Amino acid sequence: MIPRRKLLVIGNGMVGQRLLEKLSALPRNHDVTVLCEEPRPAYDRVGLTSFFSGRSAADLSLVEEDFFERSGIVLHLSERAEAIDRETRRVRTSAGRVLEYDSLVLATGSYPFVPPIPGRERSNCFVYRTIEDLIAIQEAGRQARVGAVIGGGLLGLEAAKALADLGLETHVVEFAPRLMAVQVDDGGGRVLRRHIEGLGVRVHCGKSTTSIEAGAEHHNVLHFADGEKLEADIVVFSAGIRPQDALARSAGLDVGPRGGIVIDDSCRTSDPCIYAIGECAAWQGKLYGLVAPGYQMADVVADVLAGTGERRFAGADMSTKLKLMGVDVASLGDAHAATPDAQCCTLVDELAGIYKKLVLSQDGSRLLGGI
């Protein structure tokens, strides 16, 4: 009888849970153990904003109540991996546990980037990443009147909606000259800003926050490089994410120049016994901050571990489509027409709040991107 192998999964976010679900439906030759740093199993991080409009933590859960028992998977909550010993194939945890593995999957996700602004550690300054973060923001919001979000990208606008849902006067502070600078161009940013401001959110673009201090009328005051300032009771940092690759770095695994654990088409790292999936992984120099590519990686690893196929990760569609604060926003491909000799077709109706743009190849035969 062939002994069962030991599979250890570090991380139980959306992508880590996708891997477990795939494995549970395939022929299993592994005993699976999962480390989850958070106090609750996987939940819908993409839908976090709905927490402020009435959905509970239970509503956001992605895990059926008996999933782990039924699947025979061991889950350790509120326990993080602290070190990987690749020679002995062991992982030491924050609870003092030492777990052995034959195969290891890193699904550690990402962490919120907080700009190095003096005063960022003050009370009522938050990040917007976990349910626990949202609970803390909700609690602080009961004693607040004004909220400010530092960051005007996708996550920043989601955080702004959360503060608005709490009934706060809401401000968005963005360093770039427009909102969602990665996804839309100047014209699209202008129309988007009008939509957002029409919903009562005040937008401050081109602002560099130099410090956060005690305010005169509100708990905090944001000082800007141009000499202006903004007082707010609550400050939420939502200025992007970074791959959570510290554990891999300390174990000597290869990481990309922009961070992220280097993986091949099978999602293997530089150690053939270790895989990485989701936002912590870098494939051909690319970091994917969307959940769909992470799901594709999880499917690949599930097939490899189960020995059921030769599926490979071949990249993913990075187009963005969302309805944010009642505004439909879509961006795909080369939305900024960076391709040499690209041609643009643009429809603008600022009165109606419509901005559409197609980016075509020089001869017009291929669609390169659009907004």
Secondary structure, DSSP 8 states (H G I E B T S, - for coil): ----EEEEEE--SHHHHHHHHHHHTS---EEEEEE-SSSS--B-STTGGGGGGT--HHHHB-S-TTHHHHHT-EEETT--EEEEETTTTEEEETTS-EEE-SEEEE---EEE-----TTTTSTTEEE-SSHHHHHHHHHHHTT-SEEEEE--SHHHHHHHHHHHHTT-EEEEEESSSSTTTTT--HHHHHHHHHHHHHTT-EEEES--EEEEEE-SSSSEEEEETTS-EEEESEEEE-S-EEE--HHHHHTT--B-TTSSEEE-TT-B-SSTTEEE-GGGEEETTEE--SHHHHHHHHHHHHHHHHT------------EEEEETTEEEEEEESTT--STT-EEEEEEETTTTEEEEEEE-TTS-SEEEE-
